[in-house]
């Protein structure tokens, strides 16, 4: 199972069994939105959303004024759901052989008027078809699903091949090394065990929905991810700690201060 938003809800969105998004997901969303704002937004850019799930982030990019937005996921059911969010009953036309869907009148409006161009594609991020070139790619907890180093390097090469020179990858990735020293339960996820073996340890965990949902992911070190990015031809690789939303009555500043000491994720930024 992929980590995390298909179970806990879309990036920064509530889960059906939660009144509010899990804290780590809210922090991921705030971090990514802050990074996009720092880059000047996405107006006029061609954008690629990897592991798009139900398409929440894909639609956010489109609403931000992206000229073209493509959501990619390996799960056909999730892509079907994403298309359903964008189409009224009976309006979702047939996809072509590559899984593209033509622009639909129900697609969200783009900034400045008109309709944002959204496409959804069923594909494995390690063997992406030629979809670009894109100015920007996003990936939220994509790399935890990668089983070994060979696939990890292939995935970064595939992403790099779809970016323009100077294009960027913004990826939210889990932080390695917290378990068993840190308990992430207050933030929506509990790590139960680390199984050593292969190229990266396998972490067994629960999403703390009601009832809890089991999942697992590979604990890639940041150095492993950076090595794969450089091998793929990215010229720069940078890291930023997760930012947290403003305090509120439910999650006060002390709560977020404790989270920032051992955040679930970090932002990886790569430049092609």
Backbone as CSV, one residue per row, in Angstrom:
resi,resn,N_x,N_y,N_z,CA_x,CA_y,CA_z,C_x,C_y,C_z
1,UNK,0.854,-1.205,0.000,0.000,0.000,0.000,0.879,1.240,0.000
2,UNK,0.449,2.260,-0.755,1.256,3.454,-0.874,1.031,4.365,0.332
3,UNK,2.011,5.126,0.663,1.996,6.063,1.772,1.834,7.470,1.202
4,UNK,0.822,8.279,1.607,-0.232,7.919,2.516,-1.637,8.262,2.051
5,UNK,-1.876,9.209,1.089,-3.130,9.940,1.084,-4.330,9.196,0.506
6,UNK,-4.135,8.047,-0.136,-5.302,7.332,-0.633,-6.156,6.767,0.502
7,UNK,-5.533,6.532,1.671,-6.290,6.009,2.802,-6.720,7.129,3.736
8,UNK,-5.789,8.031,4.069,-6.118,9.086,5.024,-6.862,10.253,4.389
9,UNK,-7.086,10.193,3.116,-7.725,11.305,2.428,-6.712,12.018,1.555
10,UNK,-7.200,12.860,0.665,-6.303,13.584,-0.223,-5.397,14.515,0.572
11,UNK,-4.376,15.002,-0.106,-3.389,15.859,0.532,-4.070,17.011,1.266
12,UNK,-4.013,16.966,2.608,-4.593,18.018,3.406,-6.110,18.004,3.472
13,UNK,-6.736,16.953,2.978,-8.189,16.867,2.986,-8.660,15.879,4.049
14,UNK,-9.879,16.023,4.558,-10.380,15.085,5.559,-10.560,13.688,4.996
15,UNK,-10.399,12.698,5.849,-10.739,11.317,5.534,-12.205,11.116,5.893
16,UNK,-12.917,10.203,5.209,-14.331,9.992,5.541,-14.592,9.699,7.012
17,UNK,-13.585,9.112,7.717,-13.773,8.776,9.117,-13.073,9.766,10.052
18,UNK,-12.583,10.877,9.516,-11.911,11.884,10.332,-12.571,13.231,10.115
19,UNK,-12.825,14.013,11.171,-13.414,15.333,10.998,-12.446,16.339,10.397
20,UNK,-11.137,16.047,10.447,-10.125,16.949,9.902,-8.996,16.098,9.332
21,UNK,-8.203,16.662,8.408,-7.093,15.879,7.877,-6.106,15.491,8.975
22,UNK,-5.486,14.336,8.829,-4.443,13.934,9.762,-3.377,15.026,9.797
23,UNK,-2.756,15.197,10.957,-1.815,16.301,11.130,-0.662,16.219,10.136
24,UNK,-0.117,15.022,9.917,1.022,14.934,9.002,0.599,15.309,7.589
25,UNK,-0.632,14.948,7.197,-1.130,15.296,5.877,-1.361,16.801,5.752
26,UNK,-1.872,17.419,6.823,-2.045,18.870,6.821,-0.698,19.577,6.697
27,UNK,0.326,19.053,7.384,1.666,19.641,7.292,2.252,19.450,5.901
28,UNK,2.040,18.269,5.307,2.505,18.034,3.933,1.890,19.046,2.976
29,UNK,0.568,19.238,3.098,-0.135,20.153,2.207,0.387,21.581,2.374
30,UNK,0.572,22.007,3.628,1.045,23.364,3.883,2.468,23.552,3.342
31,UNK,3.299,22.532,3.510,4.680,22.592,3.010,4.707,22.722,1.500
32,UNK,3.919,21.902,0.830,3.930,21.912,-0.629,3.346,23.204,-1.183
33,UNK,2.257,23.669,-0.596,1.662,24.916,-1.069,2.608,26.090,-0.844
34,UNK,3.328,26.082,0.278,4.297,27.146,0.547,5.424,27.120,-0.480
35,UNK,5.869,25.909,-0.837,6.940,25.781,-1.827,6.474,26.271,-3.198
36,UNK,5.256,25.939,-3.564,4.723,26.402,-4.850,4.608,27.922,-4.861
37,UNK,4.165,28.501,-3.748,4.060,29.951,-3.665,5.429,30.611,-3.770
38,UNK,6.438,29.985,-3.143,7.787,30.543,-3.185,8.369,30.529,-4.594
39,UNK,7.904,29.585,-5.408,8.360,29.506,-6.801,7.589,30.457,-7.714
40,UNK,6.620,31.165,-7.142,5.834,32.087,-7.946,4.546,31.501,-8.476
41,UNK,4.166,30.319,-7.950,2.936,29.683,-8.402,3.140,28.893,-9.676
42,UNK,2.052,28.427,-10.243,2.124,27.544,-11.414,1.440,28.144,-12.630
43,UNK,1.064,29.405,-12.560,0.330,30.020,-13.677,1.134,29.895,-14.979
44,UNK,0.497,29.333,-15.993,1.129,29.200,-17.303,2.091,28.044,-17.442
45,UNK,2.268,27.234,-16.390,3.216,26.125,-16.440,2.530,24.822,-16.860
46,UNK,3.326,23.913,-17.389,2.889,22.541,-17.631,3.308,21.723,-16.419
47,UNK,2.343,21.059,-15.761,2.604,20.410,-14.480,2.228,18.936,-14.515
48,UNK,2.983,18.142,-13.784,2.799,16.693,-13.705,2.649,16.318,-12.244
49,UNK,1.547,15.640,-11.906,1.295,15.215,-10.528,1.393,13.696,-10.466
50,UNK,2.457,13.192,-9.845,2.713,11.757,-9.764,2.094,11.177,-8.501
51,UNK,1.635,9.920,-8.586,0.885,9.296,-7.494,-0.287,10.193,-7.129
52,UNK,-1.065,10.568,-8.142,-2.080,11.611,-7.971,-3.276,11.154,-7.167
53,UNK,-3.461,9.834,-6.984,-4.586,9.363,-6.199,-5.908,9.832,-6.769
54,UNK,-6.719,10.443,-5.918,-8.042,10.916,-6.349,-7.983,12.248,-7.081
55,UNK,-6.787,12.810,-7.227,-6.633,14.004,-8.050,-6.776,15.328,-7.338
56,UNK,-6.739,15.335,-5.991,-6.902,16.606,-5.276,-5.781,17.585,-5.630
57,UNK,-4.538,17.142,-5.562,-3.424,18.031,-5.883,-3.425,18.373,-7.369
58,UNK,-3.798,17.428,-8.213,-3.892,17.694,-9.651,-4.832,18.863,-9.903
59,UNK,-5.985,18.841,-9.255,-6.956,19.917,-9.436,-6.464,21.226,-8.816
60,UNK,-5.715,21.131,-7.707,-5.151,22.335,-7.098,-4.181,23.013,-8.074
61,UNK,-3.352,22.228,-8.751,-2.425,22.792,-9.735,-3.191,23.440,-10.882
62,UNK,-4.252,22.777,-11.326,-5.054,23.330,-12.413,-5.714,24.637,-12.003
63,UNK,-6.263,24.673,-10.796,-6.913,25.894,-10.326,-5.909,27.022,-10.127
64,UNK,-4.635,26.654,-9.913,-3.598,27.666,-9.766,-3.188,28.308,-11.073
65,UNK,-3.789,27.866,-12.175,-3.509,28.497,-13.458,-2.535,27.755,-14.336
66,UNK,-2.222,26.491,-14.004,-1.330,25.715,-14.865,-1.910,25.632,-16.275
67,UNK,-1.062,25.751,-17.267,-1.515,25.664,-18.655,-1.994,24.255,-18.986
68,UNK,-1.293,23.284,-18.433,-1.640,21.876,-18.640,-1.279,21.122,-17.375
69,UNK,-2.155,20.248,-16.930,-1.887,19.439,-15.744,-2.201,17.979,-16.059
70,UNK,-1.251,17.105,-15.760,-1.426,15.671,-15.976,-1.272,14.958,-14.640
71,UNK,-2.284,14.200,-14.243,-2.215,13.364,-13.054,-1.929,11.931,-13.443
72,UNK,-0.960,11.325,-12.781,-0.540,9.957,-13.095,-0.642,9.092,-11.850
73,UNK,-1.215,7.920,-11.994,-1.243,6.942,-10.910,-1.245,5.553,-11.523
74,UNK,-0.640,4.601,-10.813,-0.602,3.224,-11.314,-1.892,2.475,-11.043
75,UNK,-2.760,3.044,-10.201,-4.013,2.382,-9.827,-5.151,2.889,-10.716
76,UNK,-5.692,2.015,-11.528,-6.756,2.405,-12.452,-8.002,2.870,-11.705
77,UNK,-8.291,2.257,-10.565,-9.477,2.641,-9.802,-9.364,4.073,-9.286
78,UNK,-8.170,4.444,-8.795,-7.970,5.810,-8.314,-8.098,6.815,-9.452
79,UNK,-7.557,6.479,-10.618,-7.675,7.366,-11.774,-9.140,7.509,-12.173
80,UNK,-9.879,6.416,-12.109,-11.306,6.484,-12.440,-12.025,7.431,-11.478
81,UNK,-11.668,7.357,-10.190,-12.275,8.251,-9.208,-11.892,9.696,-9.478
82,UNK,-10.610,9.925,-9.820,-10.154,11.285,-10.118,-10.933,11.858,-11.296
83,UNK,-11.119,11.084,-12.327,-11.892,11.559,-13.480,-13.331,11.859,-13.081
84,UNK,-13.864,11.043,-12.185,-15.232,11.265,-11.741,-15.406,12.568,-10.994
85,UNK,-14.357,13.010,-10.272,-14.430,14.294,-9.569,-14.569,15.448,-10.552
86,UNK,-14.044,15.264,-11.757,-13.998,16.353,-12.729,-15.147,16.332,-13.719
87,UNK,-15.993,15.294,-13.657,-17.013,15.160,-14.682,-18.384,14.956,-14.064
88,UNK,-19.416,15.584,-14.608,-20.769,15.273,-14.179,-21.177,13.910,-14.686
89,UNK,-22.265,13.378,-14.181,-22.711,12.051,-14.579,-22.831,11.963,-16.087
90,UNK,-22.179,10.934,-16.640,-22.264,10.682,-18.068,-21.354,11.529,-18.916
91,UNK,-20.564,12.431,-18.306,-19.757,13.346,-19.117,-18.331,12.896,-19.301
92,UNK,-17.900,11.877,-18.584,-16.499,11.455,-18.649,-16.310,10.601,-19.882
93,UNK,-15.796,11.194,-20.915,-15.639,10.507,-22.189,-14.591,9.428,-22.116
94,UNK,-14.498,8.584,-23.137,-13.547,7.486,-23.131,-12.118,7.984,-23.210
95,UNK,-11.241,7.286,-22.531,-9.819,7.621,-22.597,-9.216,6.950,-23.810
96,UNK,-8.068,7.502,-24.259,-7.392,6.853,-25.379,-6.532,5.720,-24.863
97,UNK,-5.736,5.127,-25.733,-4.965,3.945,-25.360,-3.943,4.196,-24.284
98,UNK,-3.500,5.443,-24.136,-2.501,5.767,-23.106,-3.154,6.146,-21.789
99,UNK,-4.482,6.171,-21.756,-5.165,6.526,-20.526,-5.494,7.998,-20.408
100,UNK,-5.264,8.789,-21.486,-5.593,10.199,-21.441,-7.103,10.388,-21.556
101,UNK,-7.609,11.397,-20.892,-9.002,11.773,-21.045,-9.060,13.158,-21.649
102,UNK,-9.864,13.376,-22.697,-9.972,14.717,-23.261,-10.500,15.696,-22.224
103,UNK,-10.197,16.980,-22.423,-10.684,18.002,-21.503,-12.202,17.930,-21.432
104,UNK,-12.707,18.061,-20.229,-14.139,17.962,-19.993,-14.689,19.327,-19.626
105,UNK,-15.906,19.666,-20.029,-16.472,20.965,-19.641,-16.541,21.171,-18.137
106,UNK,-16.501,20.066,-17.362,-16.594,20.194,-15.906,-15.249,20.369,-15.238
107,UNK,-14.154,20.367,-16.023,-12.842,20.574,-15.418,-12.834,21.908,-14.678
108,UNK,-12.053,21.987,-13.565,-12.066,23.214,-12.769,-11.572,24.399,-13.565
109,UNK,-12.104,25.608,-13.286,-11.687,26.785,-14.028,-10.246,27.146,-13.720
110,UNK,-9.534,27.580,-14.712,-8.165,28.044,-14.536,-8.182,29.492,-14.084
111,UNK,-7.077,29.906,-13.435,-6.955,31.309,-13.051,-6.991,32.180,-14.298
112,UNK,-7.709,33.282,-14.233,-7.783,34.181,-15.364,-8.885,33.835,-16.341
113,UNK,-9.725,32.838,-16.003,-10.831,32.485,-16.875,-10.506,31.281,-17.721
114,UNK,-11.491,30.782,-18.429,-11.294,29.602,-19.250,-11.313,28.349,-18.395
115,UNK,-10.941,27.241,-19.006,-10.928,25.971,-18.302,-9.513,25.432,-18.202
116,UNK,-9.160,24.934,-17.002,-7.855,24.313,-16.822,-7.837,23.008,-17.601
117,UNK,-6.731,22.701,-18.197,-6.590,21.472,-18.956,-6.057,20.383,-18.045
118,UNK,-6.867,19.373,-17.781,-6.477,18.257,-16.927,-6.556,16.964,-17.723
119,UNK,-5.524,16.146,-17.583,-5.534,14.808,-18.150,-5.158,13.835,-17.035
120,UNK,-5.675,12.623,-17.099,-5.296,11.579,-16.156,-4.770,10.381,-16.932
121,UNK,-3.681,9.811,-16.428,-3.008,8.713,-17.112,-2.736,7.595,-16.116
122,UNK,-3.061,6.377,-16.500,-2.706,5.202,-15.704,-1.308,4.759,-16.142
123,UNK,-0.334,4.877,-15.250,1.045,4.517,-15.601,1.857,4.321,-14.338
124,UNK,2.897,3.505,-14.446,3.882,3.306,-13.386,4.916,4.419,-13.498
125,UNK,5.189,5.109,-12.398,6.125,6.230,-12.437,7.535,5.808,-12.800
126,UNK,7.858,4.527,-12.693,9.195,4.056,-13.056,9.345,3.857,-14.559
127,UNK,8.232,3.795,-15.278,8.276,3.594,-16.734,7.252,4.531,-17.380
128,UNK,7.359,5.811,-17.091,6.413,6.777,-17.627,6.519,6.854,-19.143
129,UNK,5.382,6.964,-19.822,5.452,7.293,-21.246,5.931,8.726,-21.415
130,UNK,6.179,9.119,-22.641,6.600,10.487,-22.927,5.371,11.380,-22.833
131,UNK,5.215,12.067,-21.703,4.046,12.896,-21.457,4.354,14.380,-21.545
132,UNK,5.601,14.744,-21.415,5.995,16.138,-21.279,6.394,16.787,-22.579
133,UNK,7.286,17.787,-22.453,8.023,18.125,-21.229,7.225,19.037,-20.294
134,UNK,7.528,18.925,-18.998,6.848,19.699,-17.969,7.822,20.658,-17.301
135,UNK,7.261,21.756,-16.817,8.046,22.690,-16.005,8.169,22.208,-14.553
136,UNK,7.159,21.459,-14.095,7.090,21.097,-12.685,6.458,19.724,-12.526
137,UNK,7.038,18.909,-11.636,6.433,17.633,-11.241,6.290,17.627,-9.727
138,UNK,5.193,17.070,-9.236,4.978,16.904,-7.806,4.815,15.419,-7.504
139,UNK,5.252,15.013,-6.324,5.133,13.607,-5.903,4.995,13.592,-4.390
140,UNK,3.838,13.184,-3.907,3.582,13.136,-2.465,3.670,11.687,-1.992
141,UNK,4.719,11.381,-1.250,4.943,10.046,-0.696,4.877,8.959,-1.762
142,UNK,5.500,9.243,-2.889,5.580,8.257,-3.966,6.654,7.216,-3.709
143,UNK,7.809,7.628,-3.210,8.986,6.763,-3.222,8.955,5.667,-2.168
144,UNK,8.088,5.782,-1.175,7.969,4.713,-0.187,7.450,3.416,-0.763
145,UNK,6.815,3.481,-1.931,6.295,2.265,-2.565,7.339,1.537,-3.390
146,UNK,8.534,2.127,-3.544,9.556,1.551,-4.423,10.234,0.379,-3.718
147,UNK,10.271,-0.815,-4.350,10.754,-2.007,-3.648,12.263,-2.147,-3.568
148,UNK,13.005,-1.587,-4.533,14.457,-1.789,-4.532,15.154,-0.625,-5.227
149,UNK,16.479,-0.634,-5.139,17.282,0.481,-5.650,17.183,0.612,-7.171
150,UNK,17.094,-0.510,-7.860,17.000,-0.463,-9.323,15.753,0.289,-9.759
151,UNK,14.625,-0.020,-9.132,13.372,0.660,-9.473,13.429,2.121,-9.040
152,UNK,14.052,2.403,-7.902,14.164,3.782,-7.431,14.899,4.642,-8.453
153,UNK,16.017,4.147,-8.951,16.785,4.903,-9.944,16.005,5.037,-11.242
154,UNK,15.301,3.972,-11.634,14.493,4.033,-12.848,13.395,5.081,-12.721
155,UNK,12.814,5.194,-11.533,11.739,6.156,-11.327,12.250,7.586,-11.469
156,UNK,13.387,7.888,-10.870,13.941,9.231,-11.001,14.327,9.528,-12.450
157,UNK,14.863,8.543,-13.163,15.195,8.758,-14.578,13.932,9.024,-15.396
158,UNK,12.880,8.297,-15.092,11.617,8.467,-15.810,11.027,9.855,-15.572
159,UNK,11.102,10.321,-14.332,10.599,11.658,-14.011,11.449,12.715,-14.700
160,UNK,12.776,12.561,-14.607,13.679,13.540,-15.233,13.443,13.627,-16.736
161,UNK,13.170,12.511,-17.391,12.963,12.506,-18.833,11.722,13.286,-19.243
162,UNK,10.801,13.500,-18.295,9.573,14.225,-18.602,9.613,15.686,-18.182
163,UNK,10.781,16.149,-17.715,10.924,17.548,-17.305,11.762,18.331,-18.316
164,UNK,11.426,19.591,-18.474,12.231,20.484,-19.298,13.555,20.776,-18.584
165,UNK,14.589,21.192,-19.298,15.792,21.682,-18.622,15.419,22.834,-17.686
166,UNK,15.849,22.735,-16.451,15.499,23.725,-15.450,14.187,23.440,-14.735
167,UNK,13.463,22.388,-15.176,12.230,22.007,-14.505,12.506,21.467,-13.115
168,UNK,11.473,21.432,-12.285,11.660,21.037,-10.888,10.755,19.885,-10.504
169,UNK,11.277,19.079,-9.598,10.505,18.055,-8.914,10.361,18.474,-7.463
170,UNK,9.125,18.557,-6.980,8.842,18.790,-5.566,8.236,17.512,-5.012
171,UNK,8.938,16.872,-4.079,8.503,15.579,-3.559,8.436,15.621,-2.038
172,UNK,7.299,15.204,-1.488,7.183,14.989,-0.048,7.599,13.555,0.229
173,UNK,8.593,13.378,1.104,9.119,12.045,1.398,9.152,11.834,2.911
174,UNK,8.904,10.606,3.373,8.975,10.355,4.819,10.402,10.426,5.320
175,UNK,10.564,10.848,6.545,11.883,10.915,7.164,12.270,9.559,7.728
176,UNK,13.501,9.170,7.475,13.999,7.891,7.976,14.556,8.059,9.386
177,UNK,14.570,6.960,10.138,15.291,6.914,11.404,14.526,7.284,12.647
178,UNK,13.255,7.654,12.517,12.516,8.065,13.715,12.134,6.873,14.585
179,UNK,11.679,5.794,13.974,11.260,4.611,14.734,12.487,3.872,15.256
180,UNK,12.514,3.414,16.498,11.452,3.452,17.507,11.568,4.611,18.495
181,UNK,12.408,5.589,18.175,12.650,6.669,19.139,11.487,7.638,19.245
182,UNK,10.704,7.756,18.177,9.662,8.776,18.121,8.312,8.126,17.843
183,UNK,7.297,8.604,18.531,5.931,8.124,18.333,5.172,9.145,17.489
184,UNK,4.779,8.743,16.288,4.039,9.629,15.394,2.521,9.488,15.567
185,UNK,2.091,8.746,16.568,0.654,8.516,16.760,-0.158,9.810,16.878
186,UNK,0.339,10.843,17.596,-0.470,12.062,17.691,-0.713,12.747,16.347
187,UNK,0.020,12.319,15.312,-0.056,12.997,14.021,-0.740,12.149,12.945
188,UNK,-1.261,10.976,13.359,-2.091,10.212,12.437,-1.513,8.919,11.923
189,UNK,-0.294,8.551,12.323,0.306,7.318,11.830,1.135,6.692,12.947
190,UNK,1.059,5.382,13.059,1.841,4.661,14.071,2.705,3.613,13.381
191,UNK,4.015,3.685,13.604,4.935,2.675,13.086,4.970,1.519,14.079
192,UNK,4.769,0.308,13.571,4.702,-0.873,14.436,5.998,-1.671,14.442
193,UNK,6.672,-1.717,13.299,7.860,-2.574,13.218,8.699,-2.156,12.029
194,UNK,9.992,-2.420,12.109,10.919,-2.236,10.996,11.532,-3.591,10.668
195,UNK,11.339,-4.031,9.446,11.855,-5.322,8.993,13.054,-5.058,8.095
196,UNK,14.225,-5.452,8.552,15.440,-5.208,7.778,15.566,-6.239,6.664
197,UNK,16.188,-5.811,5.572,16.367,-6.681,4.425,16.147,-5.910,3.146
198,UNK,16.770,-6.361,2.061,16.663,-5.663,0.794,17.467,-4.376,0.802
199,UNK,17.133,-3.484,-0.107,17.880,-2.233,-0.228,17.448,-1.169,0.769
200,UNK,16.275,-1.338,1.378,15.793,-0.397,2.390,14.877,-1.149,3.340
201,UNK,14.904,-0.827,4.631,14.024,-1.516,5.578,12.551,-1.318,5.207
202,UNK,11.741,-2.309,5.534,10.304,-2.244,5.330,9.643,-1.873,6.653
203,UNK,8.919,-0.760,6.672,8.220,-0.337,7.871,6.764,-0.774,7.801
204,UNK,6.300,-1.412,8.863,4.900,-1.811,8.982,4.213,-0.816,9.909
205,UNK,3.043,-0.343,9.503,2.434,0.776,10.214,0.916,0.709,10.131
206,UNK,0.284,1.626,10.854,-1.162,1.813,10.810,-1.461,3.286,10.554
207,UNK,-2.415,3.547,9.649,-3.058,4.840,9.627,-4.072,4.842,10.764
208,UNK,-4.087,5.883,11.555,-4.944,5.892,12.737,-6.320,6.450,12.410
209,UNK,-6.967,5.788,11.444,-8.375,6.029,11.181,-9.168,5.147,12.142
210,UNK,-10.475,5.134,11.985,-11.310,4.292,12.835,-12.136,3.364,11.951
211,UNK,-11.795,2.074,11.831,-10.701,1.400,12.530,-9.360,1.698,11.867
212,UNK,-8.237,1.402,12.541,-6.926,1.613,11.937,-6.766,0.789,10.668
213,UNK,-6.006,1.333,9.719,-5.763,0.663,8.443,-4.275,0.339,8.337
214,UNK,-3.926,-0.941,8.168,-2.510,-1.299,8.057,-1.931,-0.909,6.698
215,UNK,-0.660,-0.551,6.689,0.058,-0.298,5.441,1.543,-0.490,5.722
216,UNK,2.329,-0.483,4.660,3.776,-0.617,4.818,4.470,0.198,3.741
217,UNK,5.711,0.587,4.022,6.483,1.349,3.051,7.970,1.160,3.314
218,UNK,8.759,1.399,2.279,10.212,1.285,2.392,10.809,2.565,2.973
219,UNK,11.740,2.378,3.899,12.363,3.504,4.598,13.647,3.912,3.867
220,UNK,13.470,4.622,2.751,14.637,5.099,2.015,15.280,6.271,2.745
221,UNK,16.596,6.212,2.894,17.315,7.350,3.467,17.340,8.488,2.460
222,UNK,17.417,9.707,2.964,17.512,10.854,2.065,18.711,10.728,1.131
223,UNK,19.808,10.155,1.614,20.989,9.987,0.773,20.705,9.053,-0.402
224,UNK,19.880,8.025,-0.186,19.512,7.117,-1.272,18.704,7.852,-2.344
225,UNK,17.764,8.682,-1.906,16.941,9.441,-2.842,17.785,10.451,-3.616
226,UNK,18.689,11.123,-2.912,19.554,12.103,-3.575,20.465,11.424,-4.590
227,UNK,21.005,10.264,-4.247,21.860,9.524,-5.168,21.100,9.166,-6.451
228,UNK,19.852,8.718,-6.300,19.050,8.361,-7.464,18.750,9.583,-8.316
229,UNK,18.491,10.720,-7.676,18.203,11.946,-8.416,19.413,12.409,-9.217
230,UNK,20.590,12.400,-8.604,21.809,12.820,-9.296,22.120,11.851,-10.442
231,UNK,21.951,10.567,-10.196,22.183,9.563,-11.239,21.259,9.776,-12.429
232,UNK,20.044,10.298,-12.156,19.070,10.522,-13.223,19.352,11.786,-14.022
233,UNK,20.274,12.613,-13.549,20.616,13.823,-14.278,20.089,15.108,-13.678
234,UNK,19.497,15.043,-12.490,19.110,16.281,-11.810,20.375,17.014,-11.376
235,UNK,20.396,18.325,-11.585,21.616,19.093,-11.321,21.725,19.552,-9.876
236,UNK,20.597,19.746,-9.210,20.625,20.114,-7.803,19.583,19.307,-7.043
237,UNK,19.893,19.014,-5.783,18.975,18.328,-4.882,19.015,19.069,-3.552
238,UNK,17.848,19.474,-3.068,17.782,20.188,-1.799,16.703,19.618,-0.895
239,UNK,16.821,19.934,0.392,15.869,19.419,1.384,15.371,20.563,2.254
240,UNK,14.104,20.505,2.584,13.525,21.460,3.525,12.675,20.693,4.528
241,UNK,12.767,21.046,5.803,11.888,20.400,6.784,10.444,20.796,6.542
242,UNK,9.537,19.945,6.943,8.117,20.249,6.798,7.751,21.532,7.539
243,UNK,6.939,22.343,6.892,6.348,23.495,7.548,5.001,23.077,8.113
244,UNK,4.526,23.822,9.072,3.266,23.452,9.720,2.259,24.584,9.603
245,UNK,0.975,24.244,9.539,-0.058,25.277,9.423,-0.101,26.153,10.666
246,UNK,-0.770,27.282,10.580,-0.940,28.122,11.774,-1.672,27.360,12.879
247,UNK,-1.331,27.690,14.095,-1.995,27.058,15.245,-3.475,27.415,15.258
248,UNK,-4.257,26.517,15.824,-5.683,26.763,15.991,-6.107,26.129,17.315
249,UNK,-7.370,26.234,17.700,-7.781,25.681,18.997,-7.596,24.178,19.116
250,UNK,-7.602,23.460,18.007,-7.436,22.010,18.053,-5.963,21.626,18.099
251,UNK,-5.144,22.287,17.289,-3.711,22.004,17.214,-2.971,23.306,17.497
252,UNK,-2.564,23.461,18.757,-1.952,24.723,19.157,-0.470,24.739,18.802
253,UNK,0.202,25.826,19.149,1.606,25.972,18.767,2.480,24.919,19.442
254,UNK,2.172,24.526,20.669,2.957,23.483,21.338,2.849,22.162,20.587
255,UNK,1.664,21.866,20.082,1.455,20.643,19.296,2.337,20.663,18.045
256,UNK,2.295,21.755,17.306,3.077,21.821,16.074,4.574,21.926,16.364
257,UNK,4.949,22.526,17.481,6.369,22.584,17.830,6.916,21.173,18.044
258,UNK,6.141,20.332,18.724,6.552,18.937,18.928,6.635,18.199,17.601
259,UNK,5.708,18.484,16.691,5.752,17.837,15.375,7.013,18.242,14.610
260,UNK,7.337,19.528,14.630,8.500,20.003,13.871,9.796,19.413,14.391
261,UNK,9.834,18.991,15.655,11.041,18.362,16.197,11.309,17.017,15.534
262,UNK,10.244,16.276,15.170,10.373,14.975,14.503,9.256,14.833,13.469
263,UNK,9.313,15.596,12.390,8.230,15.558,11.413,8.192,14.235,10.659
264,UNK,6.998,13.873,10.216,6.850,12.648,9.432,7.547,12.779,8.084
265,UNK,7.447,13.951,7.459,7.986,14.115,6.115,8.882,15.317,5.962
266,UNK,9.555,15.361,4.815,10.366,16.506,4.397,10.072,16.790,2.924
267,UNK,10.455,17.981,2.485,10.308,18.349,1.081,11.647,18.189,0.367
268,UNK,11.648,17.397,-0.676,12.807,17.214,-1.541,12.578,18.022,-2.811
269,UNK,13.536,18.880,-3.150,13.436,19.697,-4.361,14.605,19.367,-5.277
270,UNK,14.275,18.948,-6.494,15.306,18.601,-7.484,15.135,19.481,-8.717
271,UNK,16.244,19.953,-9.273,16.218,20.781,-10.476,16.849,20.022,-11.629
272,UNK,16.128,19.982,-12.731,16.610,19.253,-13.927,17.669,20.063,-14.663
